[in-house]
Amino acid sequence: MATVTQPQPQAEDIFSVGSRVSWSAILAGAAIALAIQFLLGILGATVAWSTSDRVNTSTMQNGGAIWTVLATCVAMFAGGLVTALLTTGENKVEAALYGIVMWAAVVAVIAHGASAGAGLLADNTVTMRPHASRTWESGARDAGVTDAQIEEWRTKTAGKDRTETRTSEGSDATTNRAIWYAFGGIWLSMIAATLGAIFGAGPTFRLITTTRRGSPGM
């Protein structure tokens, strides 16, 4: 009768592999990144306020967008560097992953704050909308203004609306450019965080099995 040999269990079949992710290091790097970005944002706002009377609007907008991207990249590089420095034994690939995870944590915090602010603005708009539903024409008639005067005001308002339309088109172009700046800045910030983590990666430790020699005479 043939004997069936049972396979020997391996270590990975019994013990949990666990995780090497150091969340404390990631949170520390994210905190450093947010703090540096806040400080650089205050610096940029101060410079913009001080030079607003000597710089035209277009230059101010472009300079502000460039400064925002630069400040974010510097903050993410510092955050990735701190994350890698507080982690022991990672290789370059693991350090890069740490930097990306730290970057994702910062982006999540910023996105949550932005969405909360947008929600608050939307709530205020909805609350104020019923008060603005009544047109100025009905209000003028209730005040005793004649139809001829209302028609004259309507003509003047139409001219202003055309001017505002042209202004709105220029504003839309500026908004479109700002969106592309933000898109490129997000990718650059991720690259900066990854480079910072790789730069701060320490030596990789490996477990080496050694054979203990017996003492003489034994």
ZANUKE-330405 format. One record per residue: residue in one letter; x, y, z of N, C-alpha, C, O in turn. Coordinates in steps of 0.05 Angstrom, whole numbers, padded with zeros to 5 digits, always signed. Layout:
N
aXYZXYZXYZXYZ...
END
This chain:
218
m+00017-00024+00000+00000+00000+00000+00018+00025+00000+00036+00027+00017a+00013+00042-00019+00030+00066-00021+00024+00086+00001+00001+00090+00010t+00046+00098+00011+00043+00117+00032+00041+00145+00021+00057+00154+00004v+00020+00159+00030+00015+00187+00020+00031+00206+00038+00026+00207+00062t+00048+00221+00026+00064+00240+00041+00049+00267+00043+00043+00279+00022q+00044+00276+00067+00031+00301+00071+00051+00324+00068+00073+00323+00079p+00043+00345+00053+00062+00368+00050+00066+00382+00076+00048+00385+00092q+00091+00390+00080+00098+00404+00105+00088+00433+00104+00091+00446+00084p+00075+00442+00125+00065+00470+00125+00088+00490+00124+00109+00486+00137q+00084+00510+00110+00104+00532+00108+00098+00553+00128+00075+00555+00139a+00118+00570+00134+00114+00591+00154+00092+00611+00146+00077+00620+00163e+00091+00617+00119+00071+00637+00111+00043+00626+00112+00023+00641+00110d+00040+00598+00114+00014+00586+00117+00003+00587+00145-00020+00583+00150i+00021+00593+00164+00013+00592+00192+00013+00620+00205-00006+00628+00219f+00034+00635+00199+00037+00662+00211+00028+00684+00192+00031+00681+00168s+00017+00704+00204+00008+00727+00188+00032+00743+00177+00052+00748+00191v+00030+00750+00152+00052+00766+00140+00053+00793+00152+00075+00804+00155g+00031+00804+00160+00031+00831+00173+00034+00853+00153+00032+00849+00129s+00040+00876+00162+00044+00899+00145+00068+00915+00155+00072+00918+00179r+00083+00926+00135+00106+00942+00142+00100+00972+00139+00118+00989+00141v+00075+00979+00135+00067+01007+00132+00069+01021+00160+00056+01012+00179s+00084+01042+00161+00087+01057+00186+00069+01081+00184+00077+01102+00174w+00044+01078+00195+00025+01100+00193+00033+01124+00210+00027+01147+00203s+00047+01119+00231+00056+01142+00247+00076+01159+00231+00075+01184+00233a+00094+01147+00216+00112+01162+00199+00097+01177+00177+00104+01200+00171i+00077+01164+00165+00062+01177+00144+00046+01200+00155+00046+01222+00142l+00034+01197+00178+00019+01220+00190+00037+01242+00198+00030+01266+00195a+00061+01236+00207+00081+01257+00214+00089+01272+00189+00090+01297+00190g+00095+01258+00167+00102+01271+00143+00079+01288+00132+00084+01310+00122a+00055+01278+00133+00031+01293+00124+00028+01319+00140+00021+01340+00129a+00032+01317+00167+00029+01341+00184+00050+01361+00176+00044+01385+00175i+00075+01352+00172+00096+01371+00164+00089+01384+00137+00093+01408+00133a+00079+01368+00118+00072+01379+00091+00050+01400+00093+00052+01421+00081l+00030+01394+00109+00008+01413+00112+00017+01439+00126+00009+01461+00118a+00034+01436+00146+00044+01460+00160+00061+01477+00142+00058+01502+00142i+00079+01465+00127+00096+01481+00108+00079+01494+00087+00084+01517+00079q+00060+01480+00076+00043+01491+00055+00027+01515+00067+00023+01535+00053f+00018+01512+00091+00003+01535+00104+00021+01559+00107+00013+01582+00101l+00046+01555+00117+00064+01577+00121+00072+01590+00094+00072+01615+00092l+00077+01574+00074+00084+01585+00048+00060+01599+00035+00063+01619+00021g+00036+01589+00041+00012+01603+00031+00008+01630+00044+00001+01649+00030i+00013+01632+00070+00012+01658+00083+00033+01677+00072+00027+01701+00068l+00057+01667+00067+00078+01683+00055+00070+01694+00028+00073+01717+00022g+00058+01676+00011+00050+01685-00016+00027+01706-00014+00028+01725-00030a+00008+01702+00004-00013+01721+00007-00003+01748+00017-00013+01769+00008t+00017+01748+00034+00029+01773+00044+00043+01788+00022+00040+01812+00019v+00058+01773+00006+00072+01786-00016+00052+01797-00037+00056+01819-00047a+00032+01782-00043+00011+01791-00062-00003+01816-00052-00008+01834-00067w-00009+01817-00026-00023+01840-00015-00004+01865-00015-00014+01887-00020s+00021+01860-00011+00040+01883-00010+00046+01894-00038+00051+01918-00040t+00044+01878-00058+00050+01887-00086+00025+01890-00103+00028+01894-00127s+00002+01889-00092-00023+01890-00108-00026+01917-00123-00039+01918-00144d-00016+01938-00111-00019+01965-00124+00002+01970-00145+00000+01991-00159r+00022+01953-00148+00043+01957-00168+00044+01935-00190+00060+01937-00208v+00026+01915-00188+00026+01893-00207-00002+01891-00218-00022+01893-00204n-00004+01886-00245-00030+01884-00257-00043+01857-00250-00030+01839-00239t-00069+01855-00255-00085+01832-00247-00075+01806-00259-00073+01785-00246s-00069+01807-00286-00060+01782-00299-00034+01772-00288-00032+01748-00283t-00015+01789-00284+00010+01781-00272+00007+01770-00244+00020+01751-00236m-00011+01782-00229-00017+01773-00202-00029+01745-00202-00021+01728-00185q-00047+01740-00220-00060+01714-00222-00040+01692-00230-00039+01670-00218n-00024+01698-00250-00004+01678-00259+00017+01673-00238+00025+01650-00233g+00026+01694-00225+00046+01691-00204+00034+01676-00180+00048+01659-00168g+00009+01681-00174-00003+01666-00152-00006+01636-00158-00001+01620-00141a-00013+01630-00183-00016+01602-00190+00012+01588-00189+00014+01565-00179i+00032+01601-00200+00059+01589-00200+00069+01585-00171+00081+01565-00164w+00064+01605-00154+00073+01604-00126+00058+01581-00112+00071+01567-00096t+00033+01577-00117+00017+01556-00104+00029+01529-00112+00032+01511-00095v+00035+01525-00137+00046+01499-00146+00074+01495-00134+00080+01473-00124l+00090+01516-00134+00117+01513-00122+00116+01507-00092+00130+01490-00082a+00099+01522-00078+00096+01518-00049+00086+01489-00043+00096+01477-00024t+00067+01480-00059+00057+01452-00054+00079+01432-00059+00081+01412-00044c+00095+01435-00080+00117+01416-00086+00137+01416-00064+00147+01395-00055v+00145+01440-00054+00164+01441-00032+00153+01428-00007+00167+01413+00007a+00127+01433-00001+00115+01420+00023+00114+01390+00020+00120+01376+00039m+00107+01380-00003+00105+01351-00007+00133+01338-00006+00136+01316+00004f+00153+01352-00017+00180+01341-00016+00189+01338+00013+00200+01318+00021a+00184+01359+00029+00191+01358+00057+00175+01336+00072+00187+01321+00088g+00149+01333+00066+00134+01312+00078+00143+01284+00071+00145+01267+00088g+00150+01280+00045+00161+01254+00038+00188+01248+00050+00194+01225+00058l+00204+01269+00053+00231+01266+00066+00228+01257+00095+00241+01239+00104v+00210+01271+00109+00205+01265+00138+00194+01236+00140+00202+01222+00158t+00176+01229+00123+00164+01202+00124+00185+01181+00121+00185+01161+00136a+00203+01184+00102+00224+01164+00098+00244+01164+00120+00254+01143+00128l+00251+01188+00131+00270+01189+00153+00260+01175+00178+00276+01164+00194l+00234+01176+00182+00222+01163+00206+00215+01134+00202+00204+01121+00220t+00222+01123+00179+00217+01095+00173+00243+01080+00172+00262+01090+00160t+00245+01056+00184+00270+01042+00185+00270+01018+00166+00250+01003+00166g+00291+01014+00151+00295+00990+00136+00282+00989+00109+00281+00967+00097e+00271+01011+00099+00257+01010+00073+00277+01012+00050+00298+01024+00053n+00271+01000+00028+00287+01003+00004+00276+01027-00012+00257+01040-00003k+00287+01032-00035+00279+01056-00051+00251+01054-00061+00236+01073-00061v+00243+01030-00069+00215+01026-00078+00195+01030-00056+00175+01044-00060e+00201+01019-00033+00183+01022-00010+00182+01051-00001+00161+01061+00006a+00205+01065-00002+00205+01093+00005+00188+01110-00014+00173+01128-00006a+00189+01103-00040+00172+01117-00060+00143+01112-00054+00127+01131-00056l+00136+01088-00046+00108+01082-00039+00099+01097-00014+00077+01107-00013y+00118+01100+00005+00111+01116+00029+00106+01145+00021+00087+01157+00032g+00122+01155+00003+00117+01183-00005+00091+01186-00019+00077+01207-00015i+00083+01167-00036+00057+01169-00050+00034+01167-00030+00014+01181-00032v+00036+01149-00010+00015+01146+00010+00012+01172+00026-00010+01181+00032m+00035+01184+00034+00035+01209+00049+00021+01231+00032+00005+01246+00042w+00029+01232+00006+00016+01251-00012-00014+01247-00014-00029+01267-00014a-00023+01222-00016-00051+01216-00017-00066+01225+00008-00088+01235+00007a-00053+01222+00031-00065+01231+00056-00069+01261+00057-00089+01271+00066v-00048+01276+00048-00050+01305+00047-00072+01314+00028-00088+01332+00034v-00073+01302+00004-00093+01309-00016-00121+01303-00005-00140+01319-00010a-00124+01281+00010-00150+01275+00021-00159+01296+00041-00182+01304+00042v-00140+01305+00058-00147+01326+00077-00155+01352+00063-00175+01365+00070i-00139+01360+00043-00145+01385+00028-00171+01383+00013-00187+01401+00013a-00176+01359+00001-00201+01356-00014-00225+01356+00004-00246+01367-00003h-00222+01345+00028-00244+01345+00047-00251+01374+00056-00274+01381+00058g-00230+01389+00061-00234+01417+00069-00247+01433+00047-00264+01450+00052a-00238+01428+00022-00250+01443-00001-00279+01435-00005-00295+01453-00011s-00285+01409-00003-00313+01401-00006-00331+01411+00016-00354+01418+00011a-00320+01413+00040-00336+01424+00062-00342+01453+00058-00365+01463+00062g-00322+01468+00048-00327+01496+00042-00346+01500+00019-00363+01519+00020a-00344+01483-00001-00363+01486-00024-00392+01479-00015-00411+01492-00024g-00395+01459+00002-00421+01453+00012-00434+01475+00029-00458+01480+00027l-00417+01488+00045-00427+01511+00061-00436+01534+00043-00456+01547+00048l-00420+01539+00021-00428+01560+00002-00454+01553-00012-00470+01571-00016a-00457+01528-00019-00482+01520-00033-00506+01523-00015-00527+01531-00024d-00503+01516+00011-00525+01519+00030-00533+01548+00033-00557+01554+00034n-00514+01566+00034-00520+01594+00037-00534+01605+00012-00551+01622+00013t-00526+01594-00012-00538+01603-00037-00567+01595-00038-00585+01610-00046v-00573+01570-00030-00600+01560-00030-00617+01575-00010-00641+01581-00015t-00606+01583+00013-00621+01598+00033-00628+01625+00023-00650+01635+00029m-00610+01638+00008-00615+01665-00002-00631+01666-00027-00641+01688-00034r-00635+01644-00041-00648+01644-00067-00677+01653-00065-00686+01669-00082p-00693+01644-00045-00721+01653-00045-00724+01683-00043-00743+01695-00053h-00705+01697-00029-00707+01726-00026-00701+01740-00053-00708+01763-00056a-00686+01726-00071-00678+01739-00096-00697+01731-00119-00692+01740-00142s-00717+01715-00113-00735+01706-00135-00753+01728-00146-00762+01726-00168r-00757+01748-00130-00774+01770-00139-00758+01789-00156-00737+01798-00148t-00767+01794-00181-00751+01811-00199-00753+01840-00191-00771+01849-00176w-00734+01856-00202-00733+01884-00196-00756+01899-00210-00765+01920-00201e-00767+01887-00232-00789+01900-00246-00814+01900-00229-00828+01921-00226s-00820+01877-00216-00844+01876-00199-00841+01895-00175-00861+01907-00166g-00817+01896-00164-00812+01914-00142-00816+01943-00150-00826+01959-00135a-00806+01950-00175-00809+01978-00184-00838+01985-00189-00847+02007-00182r-00854+01966-00200-00882+01972-00204-00897+01976-00178-00914+01993-00175d-00889+01959-00158-00902+01963-00132-00895+01990-00119-00910+02000-00103a-00872+02000-00127-00863+02026-00116-00875+02050-00131-00871+02073-00124g-00891+02044-00153-00904+02065-00168-00888+02075-00192-00896+02096-00203v-00868+02061-00201-00852+02069-00224-00868+02063-00249-00881+02041-00251t-00868+02081-00269-00884+02077-00294-00871+02056-00312-00847+02050-00309d-00887+02045-00330-00876+02025-00349-00855+02037-00367-00836+02023-00374a-00858+02062-00375-00838+02075-00393-00811+02076-00379-00791+02071-00391q-00812+02084-00353-00787+02085-00339-00774+02057-00335-00750+02054-00337i-00791+02037-00331-00781+02010-00328-00768+02000-00354-00748+01987-00354e-00781+02008-00377-00770+02000-00403-00743+02013-00408-00725+02001-00419e-00741+02038-00400-00715+02052-00403-00693+02039-00386-00671+02035-00395w-00701+02032-00362-00681+02018-00345-00674+01990-00356-00651+01982-00354r-00694+01977-00368-00688+01951-00380-00668+01953-00403-00651+01936-00406t-00670+01974-00419-00652+01979-00441-00623+01983-00431-00604+01972-00442k-00621+01999-00410-00595+02004-00398-00583+01978-00386-00559+01973-00388t-00601+01963-00374-00592+01938-00362-00582+01918-00383-00563+01903-00378a-00595+01918-00407-00586+01900-00429-00558+01907-00438-00542+01889-00443g-00552+01933-00440-00525+01941-00447-00504+01932-00427-00482+01924-00434k-00511+01934-00401-00493+01925-00380-00489+01895-00381-00468+01885-00376d-00511+01881-00388-00509+01852-00390-00489+01843-00411-00475+01824-00407r-00489+01857-00434-00470+01850-00455-00442+01854-00446-00424+01838-00452t-00437+01876-00432-00410+01882-00421-00402+01860-00401-00379+01851-00401e-00421+01852-00384-00415+01832-00365-00410+01805-00378-00395+01789-00368t-00424+01800-00401-00419+01775-00415-00391+01773-00425-00378+01752-00423r-00381+01795-00437-00353+01795-00446-00334+01791-00423-00314+01777-00425t-00340+01804-00400-00323+01801-00377-00324+01772-00367-00303+01761-00358s-00348+01760-00368-00351+01732-00359-00335+01713-00377-00324+01694-00367e-00334+01719-00403-00318+01702-00421-00288+01703-00414-00275+01682-00414g-00278+01727-00408-00250+01729-00399-00246+01715-00373-00225+01702-00369s-00266+01716-00355-00263+01702-00330-00263+01672-00334-00249+01658-00319d-00280+01662-00353-00280+01633-00358-00253+01624-00369-00244+01602-00361a-00240+01640-00386-00213+01633-00395-00193+01631-00373-00176+01613-00372t-00195+01650-00354-00177+01650-00331-00182+01626-00313-00164+01613-00303t-00208+01619-00310-00215+01595-00294-00205+01570-00307-00195+01552-00293n-00207+01568-00334-00197+01545-00348-00167+01542-00345-00157+01520-00341r-00152+01564-00346-00123+01563-00342-00117+01555-00314-00098+01540-00309a-00132+01565-00294-00127+01557-00266-00131+01528-00262-00117+01515-00246i-00151+01516-00275-00157+01487-00272-00133+01471-00283-00125+01451-00270w-00122+01479-00305-00099+01465-00316-00074+01468-00298-00059+01450-00295y-00071+01492-00286-00050+01496-00267-00053+01477-00243-00034+01464-00234a-00078+01474-00234-00083+01457-00211-00078+01427-00218-00066+01412-00202f-00086+01420-00242-00082+01392-00251-00052+01385-00252-00043+01365-00242g-00037+01403-00265-00008+01399-00267+00006+01400-00240+00024+01385-00235g-00004+01418-00223+00008+01420-00196+00004+01395-00179+00021+01388-00164i-00019+01382-00182-00024+01358-00167-00004+01336-00175+00007+01322-00157w+00000+01333-00200+00019+01312-00209+00048+01319-00201+00063+01302-00192l+00055+01345-00203+00082+01353-00194+00086+01349-00164+00107+01341-00155s+00065+01354-00149+00067+01350-00120+00071+01321-00113+00086+01314-00094m+00058+01302-00128+00061+01274-00123+00090+01266-00130+00103+01250-00115i+00101+01276-00152+00128+01270-00159+00148+01281-00138+00167+01268-00130a+00142+01305-00127+00159+01317-00107+00159+01301-00081+00179+01296-00069a+00135+01291-00073+00133+01274-00050+00149+01248-00053+00162+01239-00035t+00147+01236-00077+00161+01212-00082+00192+01216-00082+00206+01200-00070l+00201+01238-00094+00229+01244-00094+00240+01249-00066+00262+01241-00059g+00224+01264-00050+00232+01269-00022+00235+01244-00006+00254+01241+00009a+00216+01225-00010+00217+01199+00004+00241+01183-00005+00255+01171+00012i+00247+01183-00031+00270+01168-00041+00296+01180-00030+00315+01166-00023f+00297+01207-00029+00321+01220-00020+00325+01214+00010+00348+01213+00019g+00304+01211+00025+00307+01206+00054+00309+01177+00061+00311+01171+00085a+00308+01159+00042+00309+01130+00048+00336+01123+00060+00357+01131+00050g+00334+01107+00081+00359+01099+00095+00369+01073+00085+00359+01062+00065p+00389+01062+00098+00400+01036+00090+00379+01014+00094+00363+01015+00113t+00380+00994+00077+00361+00972+00079+00374+00950+00096+00396+00941+00090f+00359+00941+00116+00369+00920+00134+00359+00893+00124+00336+00890+00117r+00376+00873+00125+00369+00846+00117+00377+00827+00140+00397+00830+00153l+00359+00807+00145+00366+00787+00164+00384+00766+00152+00377+00754+00132i+00407+00762+00164+00427+00743+00154+00430+00721+00174+00436+00726+00197t+00428+00697+00164+00431+00673+00182+00461+00667+00183+00474+00663+00163t+00471+00666+00207+00499+00659+00212+00502+00633+00227+00484+00625+00243t+00523+00619+00222+00528+00594+00235+00548+00598+00258+00570+00609+00254r+00540+00591+00282+00557+00594+00305+00576+00571+00308+00568+00548+00310r+00601+00578+00307+00622+00558+00309+00625+00549+00338+00623+00565+00357g+00630+00524+00341+00634+00513+00368+00661+00522+00380+00680+00526+00364s+00663+00524+00405+00688+00532+00418+00708+00509+00416+00700+00485+00415p+00734+00514+00416+00754+00493+00415+00752+00473+00438+00746+00481+00461g+00756+00449+00432+00755+00429+00453+00728+00417+00458+00726+00399+00475m+00708+00426+00444+00681+00415+00448+00675+00396+00425+00653+00384+00425
END
